[in-house]
Amino acid sequence: MKELIEYIAKSIANNPDAVVVTEEREDGDDERVTLKLQVDPEDMGRVIGKQGRVAQAMRTLLRVKAVKEGVRVNLEIG
């Protein structure tokens, strides 16, 4: 899942080298995953998209992949 978000964000961003995705799992809970996406401040608008459409699309793709893996996932962009 981390690789999926990283690929999408690097494809959108003008500065793909600044894209960093970290994965955090809750202590003792392998069913909850939080992905934190950090991009260059200039690329923040591109990654979020108009009215959050790009961010929502990334979250939708994550949900599909998470269901296949049997986990719950949350994407934080900051």
PLY file of the C-alpha trace (Angstrom):
ply
format ascii 1.0
element vertex 78
property float x
property float y
property float z
element edge 77
property int vertex1
property int vertex2
end_header
0.00 0.00 0.00
2.87 2.32 0.82
4.34 1.78 -2.64
1.01 2.58 -4.31
0.70 5.98 -2.61
4.36 6.75 -3.20
4.00 5.97 -6.92
0.88 8.13 -7.32
2.33 11.07 -5.38
5.65 11.00 -7.25
3.77 10.92 -10.56
1.79 14.04 -9.62
4.43 16.10 -7.82
6.78 18.55 -9.53
9.45 17.62 -6.98
9.20 13.82 -6.69
12.36 13.59 -4.59
10.56 15.33 -1.71
7.80 12.69 -1.53
8.03 10.62 1.65
5.53 7.98 2.73
5.77 6.42 6.19
3.73 3.49 7.41
2.68 3.15 11.03
0.91 0.19 12.57
-0.96 0.47 15.86
0.76 -1.29 18.78
-0.39 -4.89 18.86
-2.95 -4.30 16.13
-1.94 -5.50 12.67
-5.35 -4.60 11.27
-4.91 -0.80 11.47
-2.40 0.97 9.25
-1.77 4.71 9.00
0.09 6.04 5.97
1.56 9.53 6.26
2.32 11.31 3.01
4.68 14.28 3.05
5.35 16.35 -0.05
7.02 19.64 -0.90
4.79 22.56 0.19
4.57 23.73 -3.44
3.15 20.32 -4.45
0.55 20.15 -1.68
-2.20 21.59 -3.88
-1.42 19.18 -6.70
-1.52 16.15 -4.41
-4.77 17.18 -2.73
-6.41 18.36 -5.95
-9.39 20.62 -6.50
-11.90 20.10 -3.71
-9.78 17.17 -2.49
-10.58 14.96 -5.45
-7.07 13.55 -5.95
-6.69 12.83 -2.23
-10.11 11.16 -2.17
-9.18 9.02 -5.19
-5.98 7.89 -3.44
-7.99 6.99 -0.33
-10.45 5.01 -2.44
-7.66 3.02 -4.07
-6.17 2.39 -0.63
-9.49 1.10 0.69
-9.75 -1.37 -2.19
-6.25 -2.69 -1.58
-6.82 -2.78 2.20
-9.94 -4.90 1.83
-7.97 -7.44 -0.18
-5.32 -7.56 2.56
-7.87 -7.60 5.38
-6.70 -4.41 7.10
-8.05 -0.90 7.75
-6.03 1.97 6.37
-5.94 5.71 6.93
-4.10 8.25 4.74
-2.81 11.47 6.28
-1.43 14.16 4.00
0.71 16.81 5.59
0 1
1 2
2 3
3 4
4 5
5 6
6 7
7 8
8 9
9 10
10 11
11 12
12 13
13 14
14 15
15 16
16 17
17 18
18 19
19 20
20 21
21 22
22 23
23 24
24 25
25 26
26 27
27 28
28 29
29 30
30 31
31 32
32 33
33 34
34 35
35 36
36 37
37 38
38 39
39 40
40 41
41 42
42 43
43 44
44 45
45 46
46 47
47 48
48 49
49 50
50 51
51 52
52 53
53 54
54 55
55 56
56 57
57 58
58 59
59 60
60 61
61 62
62 63
63 64
64 65
65 66
66 67
67 68
68 69
69 70
70 71
71 72
72 73
73 74
74 75
75 76
76 77
